[in-house]
Amino acid sequence: MAVQQRQWGTTPSISWTIPTEKEIAQDKELTDELKRQGQYEAPGETEKKQQLLIQLQKIAVEFVKHVCRKNNLPQSIINSAGGKIFTYGSYRLGAYAPGSDIDTLVVAPRHVNREDFFEHMPSILEKMLPPGAIEEMKPVPEAYVPIIKLMISGTDIDLNFTRLAVSSVPWDLDVKDTNLLRGLDDRELRALNGPRVADELLQLVPQKKTFRTALRAIKLWAQRRAVYGNIVGFPGGVAWGMLVARVCQLYPQATGSVIVMKFFRIIGRWNWPQPILLKESEDHPIQARVWNPRLYPTDKYHLMPIITPAYPAMCATHNIGPTTKKIIIQELERGGDITDKISFGRLQWKDLFTKHTYFTKDYKYYLSIISGSTSKDAQASWSGFVESKVRLLVQALEGQGTIGVARLFNKGFAREHRCNDEDEIEAVLRGDMQYQATDVKTETTDKINDPLHNAIAQGNADATAVADGNGEIARNGVEPHAFYTTTYYVGIELAQGLQNEYSTKKLDVSAESRDWKDQQCRTANFEEGRNYLNIAATRNYDLPLDVFASGEERPTRAKKKLPPKKASITSQKRNLSASGMEDLSSTPNEMKRPRADEMKLSTE
């Protein structure tokens, strides 16, 4: 019996071939490897999350009723007001790992606003959940899309809020209905688009199970290879999901393993900037702005456009720049080479998921963008802002004729230090690690997952005033005070023709660094005496030890080659310092303090 060949997506499928026994076996091997890699949670944990969402649905309804009663609305309106919880992101797509947070959205009728959400929802959560269930609750009213960060019985919940211009939100509300978008402002539209995109995406793939297996694999690969994260110029989870969905559309009958193998070749050799579309763009009477390079000049500059399927269509990858595009394509090519060998039995699936070598092998030179603050809350806000702007520095570096690659690592490293005075703070901002607190572990920004940091980094927060906390640094003779930093690393590769031992004297990024720092420190987000920012440079053999995972080794300093006889010893000492980049050579404290005459890169 012939398979009915429905068209999935904007073009006909490439193949409707039924999987072979070999492909089915490879699919099982892939699933087994993903389980070994910890990408599936235990059934008990899944059931626990489902029960928690049922509780949150009851809480959402009670929250809406509570606000209606506060506003003295008639009982008939109270009874019909409703309220509903929607999930989105990786959880809704069904491709999440154990310990992942659940992105949830409370949808309320027009009687309820964002002020009500922050005023009443926390107390209702505490009242209706079991005693002690809430381990952490952090409202972030500054976020462009309102959010309350929760830890409930070991489960991370991001609770967002939006309201519709309707009098009632029934339990069977379908968010894919575009008529619900009428009367919404940008914030409300953006919030509602989370579940709308996820639901639409799932409707556009031929086999959900196949899609989910392949997406788990691609997300794990992207995270291991450090090409994951929208803020720093790589695709985020939803964007990778849309890429996988497009390949699923082209091979509707394929197994998850085949989708992964086809993925690297199809996406890696895509004719960019031709957009990835899961369906044709649609019009709607509300006239919202949709991605259209023929109408909007800025859309023409998107290098790898991946377009969301729900109206209004948006580009999910507008942050991708020339360097990140180059890195993504290189990694896709590498992934394709590995999966080709897996197909022929020469490699195993675990080889696809080997970790990146960003710090151990890829670069000789790095820039360290170090933001710091005198209190933890101030640093959450300030580091989020700096993270949102680091791409601008990378763009400036990409325009440098001497730089071939300027690659921003996709995570920041948050550290705590103990400083007595401003001199010690300045040393920390130059990369000196001797004041780092030995009793506090360095964490990456994705593991901390601070809601205020994330909201500001994603450009979804207003300028905020942060509570004072303990903002003063102690003076000499007084107990050292905590100083908090978050460091982002940019790997630097010299342009072709400059990659030799003595070429660093030609590398001067002081102007770009100074201009970028000055721009950030003139914004309303910066507060003198509370927030700090500096750019330092180092060689790979001087990187802090805490950027290396267990089992990784920091590169060692190569033995110097003898300079040409005609060159003087003095001239050959013009290394990274003379190039306009601070050279932080290794010492027992890992970094030494540069001399005042070596500060050409310094933006002070």
C-alpha positions, -999 to +999 in steps of 0.1 A: +000+000+000+015+033-011+022+060+015+001+091+010+028+118+002+015+149+019+038+179+015+054+190+047+068+225+047+074+249+019+089+223-006+083+187-015+100+161+007+133+146-006+126+110+004+097+089+017+118+058+020+108+034+048+137+028+073+159-002+068+169-026+095+203-010+097+187+024+103+164+011+129+194-005+147+213+028+145+184+047+159+183+024+189+221+029+194+215+067+193+187+065+219+208+042+241+237+067+239+215+096+247+203+077+278+239+071+288+246+108+283+218+116+308+193+131+283+162+112+295+147+116+330+132+088+350+095+081+346+089+091+382+104+126+376+082+131+345+051+122+366+062+145+393+064+174+368+030+166+354+014+167+389+031+200+396+017+215+364-018+203+375-013+221+408-001+253+390-032+252+368-054+252+399-033+281+413-037+301+381-075+298+382-075+309+419-052+338+412-075+351+385-106+347+408-087+364+437-079+395+415-115+397+403-128+396+438-103+423+448-117+445+420-152+439+432-163+423+399-197+406+397-198+369+407-209+359+372-176+373+358-156+358+386-170+323+379-163+325+342-130+344+343-109+312+341-071+313+337-048+288+321-012+275+323+007+268+291+042+253+288+067+262+260+103+258+252+121+225+255+096+210+279+067+216+255+087+203+226+094+171+246+132+173+242+144+183+277+171+168+299+168+159+337+170+190+358+159+213+330+135+241+340+099+243+328+089+274+310+053+282+319+029+309+310-001+321+331-027+334+307-053+356+323-083+377+310-082+414+306-093+421+342-058+410+355-026+429+348+012+424+355+010+444+387-016+420+400+007+391+390+036+403+412+014+415+441-008+385+445+007+354+428+035+348+453+012+347+483-013+324+465+016+301+455+026+299+492-010+293+503-019+266+478+013+246+476+023+221+504+043+236+533+080+237+524+074+229+487+087+263+476+125+262+480+131+294+462+109+322+448+124+353+430+100+377+413+116+398+385+092+427+378+119+445+357+117+418+330+100+429+298+080+397+300+070+393+337+086+364+354+087+347+388+116+322+392+106+293+413+121+261+427+092+238+438+101+205+453+133+203+433+118+214+400+128+247+384+099+267+371+100+300+352+065+314+357+057+341+331+025+361+327+004+376+300-032+387+296-056+385+267-081+411+256-110+387+265-133+384+294-128+347+299-099+322+295-115+288+293-096+255+301-097+245+264-083+278+250-062+272+218-033+296+217-028+289+180-060+310+173-045+342+158-077+362+168-063+360+204-036+385+193-060+413+189-055+441+213-022+429+227+008+451+232+044+440+224+050+425+258+018+404+257+024+393+222+060+382+229+048+362+260+021+345+241+044+336+212+063+311+234+036+285+235+023+295+201+056+287+184+060+254+203+025+242+194+028+252+158+062+236+155+049+202+168+020+204+142+045+208+114+067+177+119+056+143+104+066+122+135+069+137+169+089+109+184+115+110+156+117+148+159+122+146+197+150+120+194+168+140+168+164+173+187+178+158+219+208+147+200+213+180+182+209+200+214+234+179+232+258+182+203+254+220+201+259+224+239+290+202+239+305+221+210+297+255+225+275+266+196+243+270+217+229+303+230+210+331+212+224+359+233+260+353+223+252+348+186+244+311+183+211+294+178+191+288+209+170+258+218+139+268+197+161+277+167+179+244+167+144+228+171+132+246+139+163+234+120+156+198+131+119+201+122+129+213+086+150+182+081+121+160+094+098+176+068+123+166+041+125+130+053+090+122+067+095+085+072+131+086+086+143+075+120+158+099+144+193+087+136+188+093+099+175+128+106+206+136+126+229+123+098+211+143+072+209+173+094+246+181+093+249+180+055+216+198+047+219+226+073+257+228+069+254+234+031+223+255+032+223+284+008+223+311+034+209+337+037+179+319+022+157+315+052+146+283+069+108+283+068+086+255+082+055+270+064+046+299+042+043+332+058+007+342+066-011+375+068-035+387+095-057+417+100-039+429+131-010+439+109+019+430+132+054+433+120+066+401+104+100+391+091+103+404+055+136+415+041+118+431+011+099+455+035+123+459+064+160+468+056+173+454+089+160+419+080+183+419+050+213+417+073+203+384+090+230+360+080+213+327+089+176+335+092+155+308+109+119+320+109+093+311+136+062+294+122+036+312+144+022+346+134+038+371+135+068+354+119+101+365+135+138+357+130+150+336+159+187+340+149+191+378+143+222+378+166+243+355+144+274+374+131+301+366+106+323+347+131+295+327+147+282+318+113+317+306+103+320+286+135+285+270+131+293+259+096+326+245+106+310+225+134+282+213+111+309+201+086+327+183+115+295+168+127+287+155+091+322+139+089+316+121+122+281+109+114+293+096+080+318+074+098+291+064+123+270+053+094+298+030+081+305+017+116+339+034+120+328+057+149+302+055+176+275+080+186+295+091+216+321+105+193+296+131+181+291+144+216+328+150+225+334+183+242+347+214+225+384+224+228+378+261+231+402+266+260+425+236+256+434+238+219+415+263+197+432+296+204+465+311+216+451+345+226+420+355+245+403+387+256+387+386+291+357+409+294+354+412+332+323+429+348+323+433+385+300+446+413+302+451+450+270+431+457+255+399+443+222+415+431+240+444+415+262+420+396+232+399+384+219+430+367+252+445+355+266+412+342+233+405+323+236+439+307+273+434+298+265+400+283+239+415+261+265+440+247+296+418+243+285+409+207+290+446+198+327+443+209+330+411+188+315+429+158+341+457+162+369+431+164+356+413+133+362+445+114+398+445+124+421+437+095+445+418+117+419+395+133+406+365+114+383+351+141+369+366+173+348+339+190+329+347+221+325+317+244+288+309+250+289+311+288+302+335+314+322+325+345+310+339+377+335+342+406+336+357+440+367+375+454+377+390+488+390+425+484+402+450+510+404+481+488+401+496+453+437+485+444+428+449+449+396+454+429+417+468+401+439+438+402+409+414+400+397+434+370+430+428+353+426+391+357+445+386+389+431+354+406+450+357+440+419+374+457+394+347+445+374+332+473+387+296+478+355+285+495+331+296+467+330+275+435+332+292+401+299+288+383+289+294+346+260+317+339+239+289+324+242+269+357+234+298+379+204+307+356+197+339+375+164+353+363+174+390+365+206+384+347+188+364+320+161+389+316+185+418+311+209+397+289+180+388+266+171+425+263+139+418+281+143+441+311+140+478+319+169+498+334+168+488+371+178+502+404+194+474+425+190+473+463+221+485+481+230+453+499+265+454+512+280+476+486+310+491+503+344+476+500+362+473+534+394+494+539+427+481+552+425+465+586+389+455+581+375+421+571+378+418+533+345+422+515+330+401+487+335+414+452+316+396+424+328+392+388+315+376+356+340+370+329+333+364+292+361+351+270+368+359+234+391+336+215+413+355+190+427+340+158+450+362+137+442+368+101+459+347+074+495+358+069+499+371+105+500+337+122+536+335+132+555+338+165+564+375+161+532+388+146+514+397+178+531+431+178+507+439+149+476+431+169+462+462+186+427+461+198+430+490+223+408+514+204+379+489+199+382+479+236+382+514+249+353+526+228+332+496+237+339+500+274+332+537+274+298+531+257+287+506+283+298+528+312+279+558+299+245+539+301+219+541+329+228+505+338+262+515+351+266+530+386+300+545+395+315+529+426+291+499+424+297+485+389+331+479+372+342+468+337+375+460+322+390+441+293+422+422+298+441+398+275+460+366+282+477+337+265+462+302+266+488+291+291+477+318+315+439+311+315+424+305+350+423+269+360+386+270+367+377+273+330+390+237+325+368+207+333+381+178+352+406+158+331+414+188+309+449+203+310+458+239+306+481+245+276+517+249+285+540+277+274+560+267+243+598+271+244+608+303+227+625+300+194+657+320+189+650+353+172+668+363+140+703+374+148+698+409+136+669+415+160+678+429+194+667+412+226+646+442+236+626+442+204+617+405+208+602+412+242+574+432+226+550+404+230+513+407+238+518+438+259+533+458+230+505+447+208+479+467+227+468+436+247+477+432+284+500+402+288+492+384+320+521+360+324+518+330+348+530+332+384+522+311+415+490+331+417+482+322+381+483+358+369+507+387+375+498+423+377+509+441+345+533+471+348+518+505+342+537+508+309+521+475+297+486+488+298+479+498+262+448+476+261+435+490+294+404+511+290+408+529+322 
